C-alpha cells in the first residue's frame, strides 16, 4: 500500500476514499480507528495498492482541477 493523500480530518478523507472506490480503486484510511471532526495532528492518511497508485493520483488530480466536472452542455 502507498499513501497518496493526507487530509486534516476524517470526513474529508472519507469523501476522498469514497470517490476513489467509486472509480474502482481499493482505497483505505490508514488512520481509520480515529473518529474526530477536529483537525488531526499529522492528518489522516489515504492509501491505495501499489499497482493502483498512478490511476488514483490521476483521478485526484483531475477532480481537483475540475476535469471530472460534468459539462452542462452535455446534459441536454
N, C-alpha and C positions, 0 to 999 in steps of 0.2 A: 504494500500500500504506500501511496505517496500523498503527502499533504500538499494540496493545491491551493487552499484558501484558508484564511484566518479571519474571523469576524469578531466583533466586540460583544455580541450577545447571542444567546442560543436561538432566539426567534429568527434572527436574520440567517443564522446557519441552517436552521430547519427549512427555510424557504429555498435556499441555495441547493440543499440536498434534494428536496422535492423536485426542483427544476431539473437537476441532473438526472435523477431517477426517472422522471417522465420522458427523458430522451435516451433511456436505455443504459445509463451509466450507473454502476454499482457504488454509489457514493455513500459514505458513512460519516457520522460525527465521532470524532475521536475522544471528545470530552463530553459525551452524551449523558454521563451519570450526574452531571451538574445541571440543575434546573433553576435558572435565575433570569430575571428580566433586567438585572443590573449589568452594567459593563463588567466584563470579567478580566482580571489581570492575565495578560498573556493571550487572551482571546480564546475562541472556540475553533478547533481545527477541523477542517473537512478533508477527507482523504478518499482516494479512488484507487482501484487496482492499477498496477504499473502499466499494463497494456491499454488502459483507457485514459491515461493522463493527457495525452495530446488532444484527444477528442473533447475531453471535459474542459480543458483550458480554452479551446476554440469556442465551445458553446458559451462559456462565461464571458469571453471577450466580445463575442457577437451580441450577447444580451446587454452588456454594459455599454456598448456603442450604439445600441438601438437597432442593430441589423436584424434582430429577431422580431422586431415590431411588425404588426400587421399593417399592410398598406391599405389605407381606406379606399383607394380606387379599386382594389381587387375584391372588395366586399359587395359591389353592385351586381 
